[in-house]
Amino acid sequence: MTFLLSALIVALTLAVTFWASRRNTSASDFYVAGGRISAGQNGVAIAGDYMSAASFLGITGLIALNGYDGFMYSVGFFIAYLTVLFIVAEPLRNLGKYTLADMLVYRLKDPRVRTYAAVSTIVVSAFYMIAQVVGAGSLISLLSGGALTPSVAIPLVGVLMIIYVVVGGMLATTWVQIIKAVLLMFATVLMTVLILNRFGWSFSSLLGAAERVNGAPFLGAGLKYTNPIDLISLCLALVLGTAGLPHILVRFYTVPTAQDARKSVVWAMVLIGAFYVMTAFMGNAANVLVGREAIASANAAGNMAAPLLAQELFGGAGTLGGEFGLAFVTAVAFATILAVVAGLTIAASTSFTHDIYKGVIRKGQATEREEFRVARLATVAVGVIAILLGLAAQTQNVAFLVALAFAIAASSNLPVILFTLFWRKFNATGAIWGIVGGILTCLALIAVSPNIRGIDPPEKTTGRHLVQAAPLFPLENPGIVSIPVGFALAAIGTLLGARRRREEEHQAFEEMQFRAYTGAGVDGTVAAHD
C-alpha cells in the first residue's frame, strides 16, 4: 500500500514536471519560472520548501526522544521567518535577478564576489541536501521492510530529483512544492485531530501522559542539551540562518514585485507557524503511544517517529487502518523530501551556471541556449554529489543535519547580506573575508565537534562517530562562535580593503538604497542594472 501511494504521488509530480517542461524555454524560465508566480502560490511553495524532512521527520523524532529540548527546533525554525520578512525579502527582490550573488555584485561591483557567493550557495545547499536524502533512505527502508537499504534508496531519490529539475525547472519545482505543502498540512492536521481525540481534546492531558511515562524532566529543558550554551548556539543558528538560505532566497525572484515577495513571506509564515505548533502534538504523542524504545529501534536518530505514530493512530500495527496510516504518512514524507531536494538542487545549479559559468568563466558572454544546457548539466552534477554525501551521513538525525546548514548560512551569507544593505563602507574585500571565513570557521568547528569526534562503546553498531577521539570543540552546533566570527571577519576585511575602495562603490551604496526600498528600475525579474 505504501508503494502504491508513493507511486501515485510520484506520478502526479512527474506529470506536473512534464507539463511545466513545455513552458520551460529560457534561462529565466528555468531559474525563476519567468517571475510569473503569484504571491499566494509562492508563499505555499516557500512553506513546502521550508517544511522539510527535518521538520516532519526529524523534529517529531527529537521531541519524541528529548521532549522540550526537541521542540526548540520548531521554535527556532518558525521565528527565523521574522528576519526574512522584515530585513531581507523586499531589498533582495528589488536588487537581484536570479541569485544572492546578483544582489552583492549590484552593490559591490566586483566579479570576485560573485564567485565566492556562488561557492557559499553550493556549500549550504549541499549540507541541507544531505538531511533530505538521509530522510529518504530511512523512509524507503522502512516501507520496504528492509528490502531496500538506505544505500539503495538514496540513489533512487537522487535520480527522481534530477528528473524534476532538468525537465521542469523552477516552474515544476514550484508546483511540486505546492502539492507537497498541501499534502503535508492535510496529514499533520489529520494526525493532530486524531491525537486530540485520543487525549480528550486536551493538550494538557497529552503532556500529563508524557510526564507519567517519562517523568517530569521530559517536559523541562536539559534532557538533550545539558549545557545551556549548546542550546543557545542552536537557537542562534536556526533564527539567523534562514535569511541566508539560498533555496529560500531564490524564491523571492519568482514573483513579479517586491510587494509580492513580502506577501509570500506572510503566506508562508501562516502555514509554517501552524505546522510547527502541530509538531509538539505529534512528538509528544509518538512518545506516549509508540514509545521511545520502539522509535529508537526503528531508527536510532528518531526519524521514523511520525510514520510509526500514524500507524498507531489509524489502528495499530497489523490492522488495515494502521497500515494505511503508515503508508499515507510515509508517502507524504517522501513527497516532502522530493520537493525540498528539488528546490535545493535548482538553487545550487542556478548559482553555478549563472554566477560561476556565465558571470566568471564566460564573462557574461554565454548565449541563452548555452546557459540553459550548462544549467541542466550542473543539475546532474549536484544530484550526484547529494547522493554521495547522503550515503556518508545516513545514520544522523535529519533535523540536526539541517541545523548545521543553518549555522553555515548564518556564518557566511547573513553577515554579507546585512552589511551590503546597511553599511556604507562595506566593500568587496569584506564580503570575501566574511563568506570564506564564515564557511571555514563553521566547517572547522563541526569537524572537531561531538558530531564527528567521540568515543563509541564496542557494542555500538549505528550512528558511529567518524573519528574515535575526544571532541576538541564541545558544542554540537557551532553557531555561537562561527556567526560572530563571520561578522567580525567581514568587518576586518572591509577595514583592510578600505584603501582600495573605489569611488563607484561609494556611489553604488546610494543607488542600492534607493532601489532596494523603492523598486525603481526593476522590470519583472530583470534588473535595469546588471
Beta strands, then each sheet from edge to edge (+ up, - down):
strand 1: 522-523
strand 2: 526-527
sheet 1: 1+ 2-
end
